[in-house]
């Protein structure tokens, strides 16, 4: 690599002599300038480096860089991990008064990793398992090929630990539930569960690769359970508490909407069951009711969870939510409270009275119209019967002229009867006309 750089320097010297001959630049001076182009990395990461997790580490990158490049800002120091850029820094404009190592940390990526731009080393404050990989440092000179160190592998011995830490759980009675326990480390640890004081697991509880499976949770399964993880590094354990609970349920949910008048009493029911016994809290428009935002003289929460509001005001209108909760969970139901003002109530009564009066007037009109039509029909039928009777009497009188007097006596009697019937129908017709006239007057 050095020979290649020197050859290129000689070629550069020739070019400089051709271009700058008019300025009196000597070949000796150009050769002196070319001697400063010796850029190299003398020591970098090499071979395999093994460290324990959470320990500190420094990977070396010792380089040679002439001052001419530092002054021209044309050299970049770069670290790569698994062929991807990890850190880089411009090496120009270094202060000559400060000879202490300067660390440049790229906080936005990882504050644990810092680059020493004086020595070129890569410093790890606390190594993690994710830091394992292949590392390489480079010098990038403008106009030249990158100068690279050898590649070195980093192996991290992962510390034995739980990921995540097991925690206590509440299991619902009668359900199928799982409790997980996962561990990491080098080598891969073995994980198992045991009950308190190394008792065997209870019935219907099994351990599958660090996962406790409860089939049909019962009160007998409550208690302390310990997860144990072990490998060549040693053994760790974590104990959790398993509680058996009954999720809260509404035995009497709030039902609405509820309509009340101002100054009346509003009652909103809410009752719940569960194990442990759930608490009941009321809110209005998603803001919990308490002594600071309610009037204790009007708002009262009964022991069974019922909310009672006395002397209801217009501002009490809104959505009221009942939340029941315990360590087994939370549930919420909502009810709408509608407050009718006294003025609107009186207006409502007047409106109803007017509607009733209009309905009665309409029925009266229909009745009178029906009577009128009925009387007209009867009058028409009376006239028809009267005309038929008169016609029949005329026919009987004509036939009576051709018979003997003796033979006509019965006919005379019948004629008299027909005359009487005719007079009666005439009277009925007159009455019907009068009644019809009365109905017309009424309408």
C-alpha positions as CSV (number, residue, x, y, z in Angstrom):
1,X,0.0,0.0,0.0
2,X,2.9,2.4,0.9
3,X,4.6,1.7,-2.5
4,X,1.4,2.4,-4.4
5,X,1.1,5.8,-2.6
6,X,4.7,6.6,-3.3
7,X,4.3,5.8,-7.0
8,X,1.3,8.0,-7.2
9,X,3.3,10.7,-5.4
10,X,6.0,10.5,-8.1
11,X,3.4,10.8,-10.8
12,X,1.9,13.8,-9.0
13,X,5.4,15.3,-8.8
14,X,5.7,15.1,-12.6
15,X,2.4,16.7,-13.1
16,X,3.3,19.5,-10.6
17,X,6.6,20.2,-12.5
18,X,4.8,20.5,-15.8
19,X,2.0,22.7,-14.5
20,X,4.2,24.9,-12.2
21,X,7.5,25.2,-14.1
22,X,6.7,28.8,-14.9
23,X,6.5,29.5,-11.2
24,X,9.9,28.2,-10.4
25,X,8.8,25.2,-8.3
26,X,11.6,22.7,-8.0
27,X,11.2,18.9,-8.1
28,X,12.8,18.6,-4.7
29,X,10.1,20.8,-3.2
30,X,7.4,18.7,-4.8
31,X,9.0,15.5,-3.5
32,X,8.9,17.0,0.0
33,X,5.2,17.6,-0.5
34,X,4.7,14.1,-1.7
35,X,6.3,12.7,1.4
36,X,3.3,14.1,3.4
37,X,0.8,12.0,1.5
38,X,1.6,8.8,3.5
39,X,-1.9,8.0,5.0
40,X,-2.2,4.6,6.7
41,X,-3.9,2.7,9.5
42,X,-1.2,0.9,11.6
43,X,-3.5,-1.0,14.0
44,X,-7.3,-1.7,13.9
45,X,-9.7,-4.3,15.2
46,X,-8.4,-7.8,14.5
47,X,-9.5,-11.3,15.2
48,X,-12.2,-12.1,17.8
49,X,-12.9,-10.0,20.9
50,X,-15.1,-11.5,23.6
51,X,-16.6,-9.4,26.4
52,X,-19.4,-9.8,28.9
53,X,-22.5,-7.8,28.6
54,X,-22.6,-4.4,30.4
55,X,-18.8,-4.2,30.5
56,X,-16.8,-1.4,28.8
57,X,-14.8,-1.9,25.7
58,X,-12.5,0.1,23.3
59,X,-11.7,-1.0,19.7
60,X,-8.5,0.5,18.4
61,X,-7.9,2.4,15.1
62,X,-4.3,3.8,15.1
63,X,-3.7,5.9,11.9
64,X,-1.0,8.1,10.3
65,X,-2.2,11.4,8.8
66,X,0.0,14.2,7.6
67,X,-0.9,17.7,8.8
68,X,-1.6,18.9,5.2
69,X,-4.8,16.8,5.2
70,X,-5.9,18.0,8.7
71,X,-5.7,21.6,7.4
72,X,-7.6,20.9,4.2
73,X,-10.6,19.1,5.8
74,X,-10.3,16.3,3.3
75,X,-10.1,13.2,5.5
76,X,-12.9,11.4,7.2
77,X,-12.5,8.7,9.9
78,X,-15.3,6.1,9.7
79,X,-16.2,3.1,11.7
80,X,-18.4,0.4,10.1
81,X,-20.3,-2.5,11.7
82,X,-21.5,-5.4,9.5
83,X,-20.7,-3.3,6.4
84,X,-22.9,-0.4,7.6
85,X,-21.6,3.0,8.8
86,X,-21.7,3.3,12.6
87,X,-19.8,6.5,13.3
88,X,-17.7,9.0,11.3
89,X,-15.9,12.2,12.0
90,X,-14.1,14.9,9.9
91,X,-10.5,15.1,11.0
92,X,-9.6,18.6,9.8
93,X,-9.2,21.8,11.9
94,X,-7.8,20.1,15.1
95,X,-6.8,22.7,17.7
96,X,-3.1,22.7,18.3
97,X,-3.4,23.8,21.9
98,X,-5.5,20.9,23.1
99,X,-3.6,17.6,23.1
100,X,-6.2,15.7,25.2
101,X,-8.3,13.0,23.5
102,X,-11.6,14.4,22.2
103,X,-14.7,12.2,22.1
104,X,-17.5,12.9,19.7
105,X,-20.7,11.1,20.7
106,X,-23.6,10.8,18.3
107,X,-26.3,11.0,21.0
108,X,-29.3,10.6,18.6
109,X,-28.1,7.1,17.7
110,X,-26.7,5.7,20.9
111,X,-25.1,7.6,23.8
112,X,-23.1,4.5,24.9
113,X,-20.9,4.6,21.8
114,X,-18.2,7.4,21.4
115,X,-15.5,8.0,18.8
116,X,-12.1,9.3,19.9
117,X,-11.1,11.5,17.0
118,X,-7.4,11.8,18.2
119,X,-6.7,8.1,18.5
120,X,-9.5,6.9,16.2
121,X,-10.7,4.3,18.8
122,X,-14.4,3.3,19.3
123,X,-15.4,3.4,22.9
124,X,-18.4,1.4,24.4
125,X,-19.6,2.6,27.8
126,X,-21.7,-0.5,28.4
127,X,-21.7,-3.3,25.9
128,X,-25.1,-4.9,25.0
129,X,-25.9,-8.1,23.2
130,X,-27.0,-6.2,20.2
131,X,-23.4,-4.8,19.8
132,X,-22.1,-8.2,18.6
133,X,-20.9,-8.1,15.0
134,X,-18.0,-7.4,12.6
135,X,-16.2,-4.0,13.0
136,X,-13.8,-2.1,10.7
137,X,-12.3,1.4,10.6
138,X,-11.5,3.5,7.5
139,X,-9.8,6.7,6.4
140,X,-11.5,8.4,3.5
141,X,-9.0,10.7,1.6
142,X,-10.6,13.0,-1.0
143,X,-9.6,11.8,-4.4
144,X,-8.1,8.5,-3.2
145,X,-9.3,5.1,-2.4
146,X,-10.4,4.4,1.2
147,X,-7.7,3.2,3.5
148,X,-9.2,0.3,5.6
149,X,-8.1,-1.7,8.6
150,X,-8.6,-5.4,9.1
151,X,-12.0,-6.7,10.3
152,X,-12.5,-7.8,13.8
153,X,-15.4,-9.7,15.3
154,X,-17.1,-8.8,18.6
155,X,-18.7,-11.5,20.6
156,X,-20.9,-10.6,23.6
157,X,-21.5,-13.0,26.4
158,X,-25.1,-12.1,27.2
159,X,-25.8,-11.9,30.9
160,X,-28.4,-14.3,32.4
161,X,-31.6,-12.3,32.9
162,X,-35.3,-12.3,32.6
163,X,-36.8,-10.6,29.5
164,X,-39.2,-9.3,30.7
165,X,-39.3,-9.7,34.4
166,X,-42.3,-12.0,35.5
167,X,-45.1,-10.1,37.2
168,X,-48.0,-11.1,39.4
169,X,-51.3,-11.6,37.7
170,X,-55.0,-11.8,38.4
171,X,-56.7,-14.7,36.8
172,X,-60.5,-14.8,36.2
173,X,-62.3,-17.7,37.8
174,X,-63.1,-20.5,35.4
175,X,-61.0,-19.0,32.5
176,X,-58.0,-20.5,30.7
177,X,-55.0,-18.2,31.4
178,X,-51.2,-18.1,30.8
179,X,-48.3,-16.7,32.8
180,X,-45.1,-16.3,30.8
181,X,-41.5,-16.4,32.0
182,X,-38.7,-15.8,29.4
183,X,-34.9,-15.6,30.1
184,X,-31.9,-14.7,28.0
185,X,-28.2,-15.4,28.4
186,X,-25.2,-17.1,26.9
187,X,-25.6,-20.1,26.6
188,X,-29.4,-20.3,26.2
189,X,-30.8,-20.8,29.7
190,X,-33.4,-23.4,30.8
191,X,-36.6,-22.1,32.4
192,X,-39.0,-23.9,34.7
193,X,-41.8,-23.1,37.1
194,X,-42.4,-24.4,40.6
195,X,-44.9,-23.6,43.4
196,X,-43.9,-22.0,46.7
197,X,-41.4,-24.0,48.7
198,X,-40.8,-26.3,45.7
199,X,-44.2,-27.9,45.8
200,X,-45.5,-29.6,42.7
201,X,-47.8,-27.6,40.4
202,X,-51.5,-28.0,41.3
203,X,-54.0,-29.9,39.2
204,X,-54.9,-28.4,35.8
205,X,-51.7,-26.3,35.8
206,X,-48.8,-27.2,33.5
207,X,-45.4,-25.8,32.5
208,X,-44.6,-25.6,28.8
209,X,-41.1,-24.1,28.2
210,X,-41.5,-21.4,30.8
211,X,-45.2,-20.7,30.2
212,X,-47.6,-21.6,33.0
213,X,-51.0,-22.7,31.6
214,X,-54.0,-22.6,33.9
215,X,-57.0,-24.6,32.6
216,X,-60.2,-23.8,34.4
217,X,-58.9,-21.3,37.0
218,X,-60.0,-22.2,40.5
219,X,-59.5,-20.8,44.0
220,X,-57.1,-23.7,44.8
221,X,-54.7,-22.4,42.2
222,X,-54.1,-19.1,43.9
223,X,-50.7,-18.6,45.6
224,X,-47.0,-18.0,45.0
225,X,-45.2,-19.3,41.9
226,X,-41.4,-19.2,41.3
227,X,-39.7,-19.1,37.8
228,X,-36.2,-20.4,37.8
229,X,-33.7,-19.8,34.9
230,X,-30.2,-21.4,34.8
231,X,-27.2,-21.9,32.6
232,X,-23.4,-22.1,33.0
233,X,-23.4,-18.6,34.4
234,X,-25.5,-19.6,37.3
235,X,-29.2,-19.4,38.3
236,X,-31.8,-16.7,38.8
237,X,-35.3,-16.8,40.1
238,X,-38.4,-14.6,40.3
239,X,-41.5,-15.1,42.4
240,X,-45.0,-13.9,41.4
241,X,-48.4,-14.0,43.1
242,X,-51.4,-15.6,41.3
243,X,-54.8,-14.2,42.5
244,X,-58.2,-15.6,41.4
245,X,-60.8,-12.9,40.8
246,X,-64.2,-12.5,39.4
247,X,-64.5,-9.7,36.8
248,X,-67.0,-7.0,37.8
249,X,-70.4,-7.2,36.3
250,X,-73.5,-4.9,36.4
251,X,-76.3,-6.5,38.4
252,X,-78.4,-3.3,37.9
253,X,-77.0,-1.2,35.0
254,X,-78.1,2.4,34.6
255,X,-81.1,2.6,32.2
256,X,-82.2,5.7,30.3
257,X,-82.8,8.2,29.1
258,X,-84.3,9.7,32.3
259,X,-86.6,12.7,32.1
260,X,-87.3,14.9,35.1
261,X,-88.7,18.4,35.7
262,X,-86.8,21.1,37.4
263,X,-86.8,20.9,41.2
264,X,-87.8,17.3,41.0
265,X,-85.6,14.3,42.2
266,X,-83.6,12.3,39.7
267,X,-82.6,8.7,40.6
268,X,-80.1,6.7,38.6
269,X,-79.5,3.1,39.6
270,X,-76.1,1.3,39.3
271,X,-75.2,-1.9,41.2
272,X,-72.4,-4.4,40.5
273,X,-71.0,-7.8,41.6
274,X,-67.5,-9.2,41.5
275,X,-64.6,-10.6,43.5
276,X,-63.0,-8.5,45.0
277,X,-66.1,-6.3,45.5
278,X,-66.0,-3.6,42.8
279,X,-66.1,0.1,43.6
280,X,-68.7,2.4,42.0
281,X,-67.9,5.9,40.7
282,X,-70.2,8.3,38.8
283,X,-69.1,10.8,36.3
284,X,-70.9,13.6,34.3
285,X,-69.7,14.1,30.7
286,X,-66.5,12.0,31.5
287,X,-65.6,14.1,34.6
288,X,-65.8,12.2,37.9
289,X,-68.2,13.6,40.5
290,X,-66.7,14.7,43.8
291,X,-67.1,17.2,46.5
292,X,-65.4,19.9,44.6
293,X,-67.6,19.9,41.5
294,X,-71.0,19.0,43.1
295,X,-73.4,20.3,45.7
296,X,-73.4,17.8,48.6
297,X,-76.8,19.0,49.6
298,X,-78.3,17.9,46.2
299,X,-76.0,15.0,45.1
300,X,-76.0,11.9,47.1
301,X,-74.4,8.5,46.4
302,X,-76.2,5.6,48.1
303,X,-74.5,2.6,49.5
304,X,-75.8,0.3,46.7
305,X,-74.3,2.6,44.1
306,X,-77.5,4.6,43.2
307,X,-77.0,8.3,42.4
308,X,-79.7,10.6,43.7
309,X,-80.0,14.3,42.6
310,X,-82.4,16.5,44.6
311,X,-83.8,19.8,43.4
312,X,-82.7,19.1,39.8
313,X,-81.4,22.1,37.9
314,X,-81.1,22.8,34.2
315,X,-77.3,22.5,34.4
316,X,-77.6,19.0,35.7
317,X,-78.6,17.7,32.3
318,X,-76.0,15.6,30.5
319,X,-74.5,12.1,30.2
320,X,-73.9,10.3,33.5
321,X,-71.5,7.3,33.5
322,X,-71.3,4.6,36.1
323,X,-67.9,2.9,36.3
324,X,-67.4,-0.3,38.3
325,X,-63.9,-1.5,38.9
326,X,-61.6,-3.7,40.9
327,X,-58.2,-5.4,40.4
328,X,-60.1,-7.7,38.0
329,X,-61.0,-4.9,35.6
330,X,-63.2,-1.9,34.8
331,X,-66.6,-1.5,33.1
332,X,-68.7,1.6,32.4
333,X,-72.3,2.2,31.4
334,X,-73.8,5.6,30.5
335,X,-77.3,7.1,30.9
336,X,-78.7,10.4,29.6
337,X,-80.5,12.8,32.1
338,X,-82.9,15.2,30.4
339,X,-84.2,18.1,32.5
340,X,-87.5,19.8,31.5
341,X,-87.9,23.4,32.7
342,X,-91.1,24.4,34.5
343,X,-92.0,26.9,31.7
344,X,-91.7,24.3,29.1
345,X,-93.9,21.9,31.2
346,X,-96.7,24.5,31.4
347,X,-96.4,25.3,27.7
348,X,-96.7,21.5,27.1
349,X,-99.9,21.4,29.0
350,X,-101.4,24.3,27.1
351,X,-100.4,22.7,23.8
352,X,-102.1,19.4,24.8
353,X,-105.3,21.2,25.7
354,X,-105.4,23.0,22.4
355,X,-104.8,19.7,20.6
356,X,-107.7,18.1,22.5
357,X,-110.0,21.0,21.6
358,X,-109.1,20.8,18.0
359,X,-109.8,17.1,18.0
360,X,-113.2,17.5,19.6
361,X,-114.2,20.2,17.2
362,X,-113.2,18.0,14.3
363,X,-115.3,15.1,15.7
364,X,-118.3,17.4,16.2
365,X,-118.0,18.6,12.6
366,X,-117.9,15.0,11.3
367,X,-121.0,14.1,13.5
368,X,-123.0,17.0,12.2
369,X,-122.1,16.3,8.7
370,X,-123.1,12.7,9.1
371,X,-126.5,13.7,10.6
372,X,-127.2,16.1,7.7
373,X,-126.5,13.4,5.1
374,X,-128.7,11.0,7.0
375,X,-131.6,13.4,7.2
376,X,-131.3,14.2,3.5
377,X,-131.3,10.5,2.7
378,X,-134.5,9.9,4.8
379,X,-136.2,12.9,3.2
380,X,-135.4,11.6,-0.3
381,X,-136.7,8.1,0.6
382,X,-139.9,9.7,2.1
383,X,-140.6,11.5,-1.2
384,X,-140.2,8.4,-3.2
385,X,-142.6,6.5,-1.0
386,X,-145.1,9.3,-1.2
387,X,-145.1,9.4,-5.0
388,X,-145.5,5.6,-5.1
389,X,-148.5,5.8,-2.7
390,X,-150.2,8.5,-4.7
391,X,-149.7,6.6,-7.9
392,X,-151.2,3.4,-6.4
393,X,-154.3,5.4,-5.1
394,X,-154.9,6.8,-8.5
395,X,-154.9,3.3,-10.1
396,X,-157.3,2.0,-7.5
397,X,-159.8,4.9,-8.0
398,X,-159.8,4.3,-11.8
399,X,-160.5,0.7,-11.5
400,X,-163.4,1.3,-8.9
401,X,-165.5,3.2,-11.5
402,X,-166.1,0.0,-13.5
403,X,-167.5,-2.2,-10.7
404,X,-170.9,-2.4,-8.9
405,X,-171.5,-0.4,-5.7
406,X,-171.7,-3.6,-3.7
407,X,-168.5,-4.8,-5.1
408,X,-166.8,-1.4,-4.4
409,X,-167.5,-1.2,-0.6
410,X,-164.3,-3.2,0.3
411,X,-162.4,-1.1,-2.1
412,X,-163.6,2.1,-0.6
413,X,-162.3,0.9,2.7
414,X,-159.0,0.2,1.2
415,X,-159.0,3.6,-0.6
416,X,-159.6,5.3,2.8
417,X,-156.7,3.4,4.3
418,X,-154.5,4.4,1.4
419,X,-155.5,8.0,1.9
420,X,-154.6,7.8,5.5
421,X,-151.3,6.3,4.7
422,X,-150.6,9.0,2.2
423,X,-151.4,11.8,4.7
424,X,-149.1,10.1,7.3
425,X,-146.2,10.0,4.8
426,X,-146.8,13.6,3.9
427,X,-146.5,14.5,7.6
428,X,-143.3,12.4,7.9
429,X,-141.9,14.1,4.8
430,X,-142.7,17.5,6.3
431,X,-140.9,16.6,9.6
432,X,-137.9,15.3,7.7
433,X,-137.7,18.5,5.7
434,X,-137.8,20.5,9.0
435,X,-135.1,18.3,10.6
436,X,-132.9,18.7,7.5
437,X,-133.3,22.4,7.6
438,X,-132.3,22.4,11.3
439,X,-129.2,20.4,10.5
440,X,-128.3,22.8,7.7
441,X,-128.7,25.7,10.2
442,X,-126.4,23.9,12.6
443,X,-123.7,23.4,10.0
